[in-house]
Amino acid sequence: PYVIVCNHQASLDLLGMVEVIPDRCVPIVKKELMYMGTVGWACWLSGIIFIDRHKREDAIDVISQTARTMRRENV
């Protein structure tokens, strides 16, 4: 298991990252991307995890819940 950290500068960078990340990897992106029209819909439909960077506790909860799911499902 591993974590890939990418500091992409534009929403289109996400499309390039999808080509190089492993099959079982799911990106975690800022919640603002959800509201970017077709990019947001594509992210949501592909199972990307959204975090709210302005609400620290909520972001920590989402990441902790994701980590528990990864351990439980052995991914």
Phi and psi in degrees as GROMACS dihedral restraints (atoms count N, CA, C in turn):
[ dihedral_restraints ]
;  ai    aj    ak    al  type     phi  dphi    fc
    3     4     5     6     1  -155.7    20    10
    4     5     6     7     1   167.2    20    10
    6     7     8     9     1  -123.9    20    10
    7     8     9    10     1   131.3    20    10
    9    10    11    12     1  -105.7    20    10
   10    11    12    13     1   126.0    20    10
   12    13    14    15     1  -109.1    20    10
   13    14    15    16     1   121.9    20    10
   15    16    17    18     1  -124.6    20    10
   16    17    18    19     1   131.7    20    10
   18    19    20    21     1  -104.8    20    10
   19    20    21    22     1    81.4    20    10
   21    22    23    24     1   -80.2    20    10
   22    23    24    25     1   146.4    20    10
   24    25    26    27     1   -96.8    20    10
   25    26    27    28     1   -18.5    20    10
   27    28    29    30     1  -140.6    20    10
   28    29    30    31     1   160.0    20    10
   30    31    32    33     1   -66.1    20    10
   31    32    33    34     1   -25.2    20    10
   33    34    35    36     1   -71.4    20    10
   34    35    36    37     1   -21.7    20    10
   36    37    38    39     1   -61.3    20    10
   37    38    39    40     1   -29.8    20    10
   39    40    41    42     1   -60.1    20    10
   40    41    42    43     1   -36.6    20    10
   42    43    44    45     1   -63.7    20    10
   43    44    45    46     1   -39.3    20    10
   45    46    47    48     1   -69.3    20    10
   46    47    48    49     1   -37.0    20    10
   48    49    50    51     1   -65.6    20    10
   49    50    51    52     1   -32.6    20    10
   51    52    53    54     1   -62.0    20    10
   52    53    54    55     1   -30.5    20    10
   54    55    56    57     1   -73.0    20    10
   55    56    57    58     1   -28.0    20    10
   57    58    59    60     1  -105.1    20    10
   58    59    60    61     1   -15.8    20    10
   60    61    62    63     1   -78.5    20    10
   61    62    63    64     1   151.6    20    10
   63    64    65    66     1   -63.5    20    10
   64    65    66    67     1   163.9    20    10
   66    67    68    69     1   -61.1    20    10
   67    68    69    70     1   -40.3    20    10
   69    70    71    72     1   -88.4    20    10
   70    71    72    73     1     9.9    20    10
   72    73    74    75     1   -90.8    20    10
   73    74    75    76     1   136.0    20    10
   75    76    77    78     1  -122.5    20    10
   76    77    78    79     1   123.1    20    10
   78    79    80    81     1   -70.7    20    10
   79    80    81    82     1   151.0    20    10
   81    82    83    84     1  -113.4    20    10
   82    83    84    85     1   123.1    20    10
   84    85    86    87     1  -127.1    20    10
   85    86    87    88     1   164.5    20    10
   87    88    89    90     1   -68.9    20    10
   88    89    90    91     1   147.3    20    10
   90    91    92    93     1   -63.4    20    10
   91    92    93    94     1   -23.9    20    10
   93    94    95    96     1   -60.9    20    10
   94    95    96    97     1   -28.1    20    10
   96    97    98    99     1   -64.9    20    10
   97    98    99   100     1   -24.6    20    10
   99   100   101   102     1   -62.6    20    10
  100   101   102   103     1   -26.9    20    10
  102   103   104   105     1   -99.3    20    10
  103   104   105   106     1    19.8    20    10
  105   106   107   108     1  -101.9    20    10
  106   107   108   109     1    48.4    20    10
  108   109   110   111     1    61.9    20    10
  109   110   111   112     1  -127.5    20    10
  111   112   113   114     1   -67.3    20    10
  112   113   114   115     1   -30.1    20    10
  114   115   116   117     1   -63.2    20    10
  115   116   117   118     1   -43.9    20    10
  117   118   119   120     1   -62.8    20    10
  118   119   120   121     1   -44.0    20    10
  120   121   122   123     1   -62.1    20    10
  121   122   123   124     1   -43.3    20    10
  123   124   125   126     1   -63.7    20    10
  124   125   126   127     1   -41.3    20    10
  126   127   128   129     1   -63.8    20    10
  127   128   129   130     1   -45.5    20    10
  129   130   131   132     1   -64.1    20    10
  130   131   132   133     1   -43.9    20    10
  132   133   134   135     1   -68.1    20    10
  133   134   135   136     1   -27.7    20    10
  135   136   137   138     1   -86.8    20    10
  136   137   138   139     1     1.1    20    10
  138   139   140   141     1    87.7    20    10
  139   140   141   142     1    17.7    20    10
  141   142   143   144     1   -67.7    20    10
  142   143   144   145     1   142.4    20    10
  144   145   146   147     1   -92.8    20    10
  145   146   147   148     1   126.5    20    10
  147   148   149   150     1  -101.4    20    10
  148   149   150   151     1   135.4    20    10
  150   151   152   153     1  -123.6    20    10
  151   152   153   154     1   147.9    20    10
  153   154   155   156     1   -95.8    20    10
  154   155   156   157     1   105.2    20    10
  156   157   158   159     1   -71.3    20    10
  157   158   159   160     1   -16.0    20    10
  159   160   161   162     1   -86.2    20    10
  160   161   162   163     1   -16.8    20    10
  162   163   164   165     1  -114.1    20    10
  163   164   165   166     1    93.2    20    10
  165   166   167   168     1   -56.2    20    10
  166   167   168   169     1   -46.0    20    10
  168   169   170   171     1   -64.1    20    10
  169   170   171   172     1   -41.0    20    10
  171   172   173   174     1   -64.1    20    10
  172   173   174   175     1   -41.0    20    10
  174   175   176   177     1   -63.7    20    10
  175   176   177   178     1   -42.2    20    10
  177   178   179   180     1   -63.9    20    10
  178   179   180   181     1   -40.9    20    10
  180   181   182   183     1   -61.9    20    10
  181   182   183   184     1   -43.9    20    10
  183   184   185   186     1   -64.4    20    10
  184   185   186   187     1   -44.6    20    10
  186   187   188   189     1   -67.1    20    10
  187   188   189   190     1   -39.5    20    10
  189   190   191   192     1   -64.9    20    10
  190   191   192   193     1   -41.7    20    10
  192   193   194   195     1   -63.9    20    10
  193   194   195   196     1   -39.5    20    10
  195   196   197   198     1   -64.5    20    10
  196   197   198   199     1   -42.3    20    10
  198   199   200   201     1   -63.4    20    10
  199   200   201   202     1   -40.9    20    10
  201   202   203   204     1   -63.1    20    10
  202   203   204   205     1   -41.4    20    10
  204   205   206   207     1   -63.6    20    10
  205   206   207   208     1   -41.4    20    10
  207   208   209   210     1   -62.5    20    10
  208   209   210   211     1   -41.7    20    10
  210   211   212   213     1   -67.6    20    10
  211   212   213   214     1   -42.8    20    10
  213   214   215   216     1   -64.3    20    10
  214   215   216   217     1   -41.2    20    10
  216   217   218   219     1   -90.7    20    10
  217   218   219   220     1     1.4    20    10
  219   220   221   222     1    56.5    20    10
  220   221   222   223     1    50.3    20    10
